[in-house]
Amino acid sequence: EDLFRFITYYSLIIIVFIGSINWNLKDNPPTHIVIYGFLPSLFAVIIIILNLLSINILIIFILIILLLLTQLFFDYIILFSNETNKIVFYFLRLPLTILIIIFLFLISL
């Protein structure tokens, strides 16, 4: 059980880190980018609360997997769709997210 909690918290650290790189601390960033960068932190807090309430770890892993997939999808739409150089997305972001999802799925079996 402690291993599952560690994996849960570590996965949330990854999700929040990915979200935080989208904060875009330029002068006057668009509101939707600020909100988008904050949402992973909010969802991580919700999952931590669910974990502390002893919700079934399988449900928590499913939520984390869905959060990672949603974050990946919206990262592409919001951040990478207008980029001409998508190498970072295709060769780093996509494979690492898929690897984390596979890892979470295998552990939950």
N, C-alpha and C positions, 0 to 999 in steps of 0.2 A: 504494500500500500504506500509506503514512503517513496518507493521508486516511481510510482504513478504520480504522486504529488510533485516530485522533483521534475518529472517530464512535463507535467502540466505547467508548472511555473517557468520552466526553461522555454517552453513553446511560447508562452505569453511574453517573455522577454524578447524573443525574436519578433513576434507580431508588433510589439510596441516599438522596437527599434526600427522596423521597416516603416511604420507609420511616422516615426519622428524624423526620418530623412526626408519626409514630404512636407515638413513644416514651412519650408520656404521663408526664411527669415529676412527677406528683402523688405525694402520700404514699401508699405501699403500692399501686402500680398492680397490676392483675391480672397474674399470671404470663404468661398467654397473650398479653397486649398487649405485654409486654416482649420476649418471644420473637419475636412477629410484627414488631415494630419492628427487631429485630436481623437477621432472616433476609435482607433485601435486601443488607445489607453482606456477609454470608457468601457469598451467591450472586455478588455482584460480585467478591469475591476469587477465587472459583473461575473465573469467566470471565476475569479478568485472568491467572490462571495458565495457562489454556487458550490465551489469546492469546500469552503469552510462550513457550509450547511450540509456537507456529506452527501451531496447529490451523486448518483451513480457515476463512476469514473468513465464508463462507456458513453454516457450522455455528454459529459464534459469533453471527451476526446472528439466526439462527433461535432460539437459546437466549435471546437478549435479548428478542426478540418474545414468546416463550412466557413469560418472566419478567414482562414488562409486562402481558400478558393475565392471568396468574395473580394478579399484584399488584392489578390493577383489579378482578377478580372478588372476591378476598378483602377488599379495601377496602370494597366494597359490602356484603358479607355481615357483616363484623366491625364496621365503623365506621359505615356509613351506613344499614343496614337499619332501625335503630330510630330514626333521626333523622326528625323531621317536616319539616325544611327540607333538601331534597336538592338545592337549587339549585347548590351548590358542586360536587357530584358530576356532575350532568347538564350543567352549562354550563361547567365548567372542567376537572375531572379527566377525564371521559370524552372530550370532544373533543380535548384535548391528547394524551392517550394514543393515541387513534386516529391523530392526525396524526403522531406519532412512529413508530408502527408502519408507517404507509403510507410514510413517508420511508425507514425502514430497508428495507422491502420493495423499494421502487423502486431504491435504491442497490445492493441485492444482485443485481439482474437483470443 
